[in-house]
Amino acid sequence: MDSDGDSEGGGDTKASIISVPPRREIPHYHGDETRVIFVVSAIVLIVAQSTGADLPLSTAGSVMSAVLLVIAAGVTNPAQHGIHWTNACIATAGTILFGITAIDRYRAGVSIFEPSFIYVEALALLSLIALYFTTRTIRGIRMRPKF
């Protein structure tokens, strides 16, 4: 056996360490942020519905929306451009639905400390932020040079 570590089973530990390739930065790709926001939104939806919050969705609608958010988050990636348009539609629908509901409840005099209002407002803001990141991603994809 050779002491240089060249032979099989040798002492060279560098060759036996598994390394993860460095994360590749993609300019203007914000899919990772959108993915996190969608999963957090799904969790907020389920928690809000299970605690009895007055959401603008039925129980089935809340659960199906949470499932849709998690599926969209799971398939979001930089290689498939169409999913970002889907994410934009989901974020737009959430912003409109929860934003209108939050504003209507605020104008109706509901306390800002009411749990239902807090959940709806949080979902409106999360949807708005997701829409921003998704729009930035779509813009970045469209601005990339064609190879």
N, C-alpha and C positions, 0 to 999 in steps of 0.2 A: 504494500500500500504506500502510496506516495504522500508525503507530508505537505505538498503544495495545495492540496484540496482539489486537484484536477480530476482525480478518479471518482468513480461512483461512490457515494456514501462518504465522501471526504469531508473535511472540516470547513469548507467554504460556506459560511452562513449567508452571504450576500445573495447567492444564486437561489437559495431556498426560501427567501422572504418574498411573500406575495405583496405586490404593491398595487394600489389603486391609481389609475391614470388621473392626472390633474383635471379638474373641472374646466371644461371649455366654456369660455365666456362668449356669449352670442350678443352682439350689440342690440340693444332695445328689446331684448326678450324678457318679458315679465310673467311668463307662464308659471314660474315657481311661486311667485307672490299670489297670483290669481288662484292657484291650486290651494294654497293655505287658507285664503279668504273664503273659498267655496266650502272647504271642510269645516271651518269655524262657523260659517253661516248654517250649515246643515246641523251642526251640534246645537246651535242657538235655537233653531227651529224646533228640534225634538225636545229640548229642555223646556222651551216656552210652552209648547203644546201640552207636555206632560204635567206642567205645573198649573195648567188651567188659564193661561194667558189668553186674552181675547185677540186672536190673530185674524187677519182678513182671509184665512184659509180654513177649510174644514180639517178634521183630524187626518183624514185620508189625503187631502191635498198637501198638508204639511209633511207627512211622511213621504209621499211621492216626490215632493219638491226636494226634500233632503236626499233622497236616493238619486235624483237627477243631478244635484250639485256634486255629490260624491263621485258619481260615474264621470261627469264632465271633468272633475279634478283628476281622476285616475287616468283618463286618456289624454290629458293635455300634455303636449310635447312640442318641441321646436320643429320636428320634421313634418308634422301634419298641420298644414296651414288652415284647413277648414274648421278644425276644432276651435280656433280662436274666434271665428265668426259665430260659432255656436255659443261660446262663452260670452261674447258680447250681447247676444240675444237674451241669454239667461240673466246676465247682469242688468240689462236694460229693463227686462220684465220685473225683476226684483226691486230695482230703483223706483219704477213707476208705482208698482203695487204697494210697497211698504212706505214709500215717500208720501204718496197721496194720503194713505191711512194715517201716518204720523202727523201730517199737517192738519188734516181734518179733526183729529182728536185733540190736538193742541188748541185749535181755534174753538173747539167745543168746550174748552175749559177743563179738560182732564189734567190732573196734576202730573207734573213731569216726573214725580217720584212714584207714580203708579207703575207697578211691575209690567203690566201689559204695554203701557206706553214706552217704557224703557226697552223692552224686547223689540217692539215694532221700529222704534227709532234706531236701535242697534242694527237691525236687519236692513233698514234703508241706507244707513251709512256704509255698512259692509258691502252692499250691492253697488253703491256709488263708487267706492274705492276699487272694487273689482272691475267695474266698467272702465275706470281710468286706466288701470294696468292692462286690461285687455285691448283697449284702444291704442295704447302705446305699443303694444306688441304687434298689432295689425299694421300700424304705421311703420314700425321698424321692418316688418316683412316686406311691405310694399316699397320701401325706400332702398332695400338691399340691391346691390348691383346684380344683374343677371349674369350667371357664369355659363 
